[in-house]
Amino acid sequence: MGILDQGGFWSSVLLLLVVLGIPAAIGIAILRYNLFDIDLVINRTLVYGGLTLAVVGIYVAVVGYLSYL
């Protein structure tokens, strides 16, 4: 029995504040403490994420092709 199990307006508002609050807090911290070197981290994250998706896509294609044979 959690607070979100009962549903209703206030649980939706609380969930919205939590979901939007975390990215907002991260953005404020980056701007306030001049953490602009985070661009390197974001760049690497996007590159490795793209490479991971490419490898998974190739794997799914190969397995799908081989199971079709």
C-alpha positions in Angstrom: 0.0 0.0 0.0 2.0 2.9 -1.3 0.9 6.5 -1.8 0.6 6.0 -5.5 -1.6 2.8 -5.2 -4.7 4.7 -4.4 -4.6 6.9 -7.4 -6.2 10.3 -7.5 -5.1 13.8 -8.2 -2.5 14.3 -5.5 -0.6 11.2 -6.4 -0.4 12.3 -10.0 0.8 15.7 -8.9 3.5 14.1 -6.6 4.6 11.8 -9.4 4.8 14.7 -11.9 6.9 16.8 -9.4 9.3 13.9 -8.8 9.7 13.1 -12.5 10.2 16.7 -13.5 12.2 17.7 -10.4 15.2 15.4 -10.9 16.2 16.6 -14.4 15.5 20.2 -13.3 17.8 19.7 -10.3 20.5 18.3 -12.4 20.2 21.2 -14.9 20.4 23.8 -12.1 23.5 22.1 -10.6 25.2 22.1 -14.0 24.5 25.8 -14.5 25.2 26.9 -10.9 28.5 25.1 -10.4 29.8 25.6 -14.0 29.9 21.9 -14.8 30.2 22.5 -18.5 32.8 19.8 -18.9 29.9 17.5 -18.7 29.7 17.8 -22.5 32.4 15.2 -22.8 30.4 12.8 -20.7 27.2 13.4 -22.7 29.1 12.9 -25.9 30.6 9.6 -24.9 27.3 8.5 -23.5 25.6 9.2 -26.9 28.4 7.5 -28.8 28.5 4.4 -26.7 24.7 4.2 -26.7 24.6 4.4 -30.5 27.2 1.8 -30.8 25.3 -0.5 -28.4 22.1 0.0 -30.4 24.0 -0.8 -33.6 25.5 -4.0 -32.2 22.1 -5.1 -30.8 20.4 -4.3 -34.1 23.0 -6.3 -36.1 22.7 -9.2 -33.6 18.9 -9.3 -34.0 19.1 -9.1 -37.8 21.6 -12.0 -37.9 19.7 -14.2 -35.5 16.4 -13.4 -37.3 18.0 -14.3 -40.6 19.5 -17.5 -39.4 16.3 -18.6 -37.7 14.5 -18.0 -41.0 16.8 -20.4 -42.8 
